[in-house]
Amino acid sequence: MPDVTADGLRVLFCGINPGLMTAASGHHFARPGNRFWPVLHLSGFTPRLFKPSEQGELPSYGLGITNVVARATARADELTAEEYVEGGRLLTAKVERLRPRWLAVVGVTAYRAAFDDSKAAIGPQERTIGASRVWVLPNPSGLNAHWTAATMAEEFGRLRVAAEA
């Protein structure tokens, strides 16, 4: 699954790993029930609702997408602890190279596993990677019933305000 990146982005969003539909399509967050694209728009990051196939337009808005783990699975719970740790190591190197203002990991459980931070919560983190700040966002998967699109958009919006400051 190719990353959507550029040097010096405002925000590099980081999913857990590609789902099978995402991997088959070659477009991030491609599953119809995933709320990433609607929430990205509702939070003000994009001027309109983008389709997954339009992901290549994100860098023009200072945004990019990558994943903690590259391996596609039907469900994130199929990933091993070792894959998360290695993914965190590779993600750190990628962030050091690309230097986004913010790394936004979508999924607190993935962040905790990848960065060995069992106390992490949604929101800005103390951790930095080089000069890049880190923010943990709720997982936009349709399976994450604790968060609605509206409450996710509020949290994404908090990040947008911080990234524009």
N, C-alpha and C positions, 0 to 999 in steps of 0.2 A: 504494500500500500504506500504510494508515494506521499511524502510530506508536502504540505503547501507552506512554503517558508520564503523568507528573504532576510537579509541582514537588517538589524535595527528596528524590528517590528515594535508596535506599541504593546501588543498582546500576542503571545503564542499560546493558543489553546491546546491542551493535551488530553486526548481521550485515553481510556484505559487500554483498549486494543480493538482492532477492527472486528466487527461482527461479520458473519458470513455474507450477508447481503452487501455490506460495505466493501468487502474484499472483492466480491464478484463484480460490483459496479465500478470499482476504482474511485468512488467518491465517499468522503468522510461523512459519518452520521447519516447514511443513506436509508436506513430502515424507516418506513413511514411513521411508526409510532414514536420515533426519537424526536425530542422537542428542541434539539440544539438550534436548528435553523430558525424556527419561530421565536425562540427566546433571544437569540442573537439580535433579531430585528426588534422585538418588543422592548429590549433593554437599550436600544438606541445605537448599537454598534454599527448597524447597517441601515441605509435609508429605505430599504424595502426587503421583503421576504425573499431570500435567495433559495434556489433549489440546490440540492447537493451537487448537481452537475455544473453549477456556477462557482464552485469553490475556488477556482483560479482567479477570481476577482478579488478575493480577500486581501492579498498583499497591497492592493491599491488603497485600502482603508487602514493599512498598518496592522493587519491581522494575519495569523497563520494557524495551521493545524498540524499536529503530530500525535503520536501515541506513546504511552509508557512501554507497552509490549507490542511488537510487530506481528506476532502470530495471530491469525484470525481464528476465532472460536464461535460456537453458537452462543455461549454464555461466558461472562467474565470469570465466573467461579471455576472454570476449567483451567485457569492459569495457576502455575505453581508459585510458591514463595520465591524460589530461585529466579523465575522469570521476572517477577516484580523487582527484585534486587538488581538484577542485571539491567533491566529496563531503566531503573533509576540512575544507574551508573552511565548508561548510554545517553539518557536524557540530559544529565548534567553536562556531559561533554558537548552535546548539541547546543544547549543554552549558552555555554561558555563561548562557543564558536559564533552563534547567531546574534547574541547580545540583545534579546528583546527587553523592553522596559519591564514587562511582567510575563511570567510563566503562569498560566491559569490551568490547573489540573482539575478536570471535571470528574469528580468522584473522590470523596474523602477516604474511602477504604483503600483505593488504589494508591493515593498519596501516602497514607500511613505505611502501606506495605513496601512501596518503592523507596521511601526515604527513612524507614525505621523510626517513625514518629507516631507512636500509639496515641498520643494526646491531641493530635491535630484536629481542628474543627473547621467548619466552613468559614471562609473569610481570609484576610491577609495573614501571612505566616511571618514568624521572626526570621526564618531561613532566607538567605539570599544565595544566588548562584552567580558568582562574579558580581556584577553591578545589577543583575536582574532580581527584582522582587518576585515573591511567590504568593499566589492567591489560590485557595482551594474553593471550587465551585461545586454545587450539587450536580450529581450525575443526571443528564437530561434524558436518560433512557425512560421509556414508558413504564418500565417496571418499578421505577422510583416513585411510588405513590405518596411518599411523605411531602413531596414538593409539587406544587401546581406550576403551570407555565407562568402564571402571574407572580408567584413568590420567587420562582427561579429568575424571572426577569428583573425583579428588585435586586437580587444578589448580583447578577451579571451587571446591572446598572451601577451598583456601588463600585465594581471594578472599573467600569467604563469611566466614571468620574475620576477615580484615582489615576487611571492611565492617561487621562487628558490633562491632569494637573501638572 
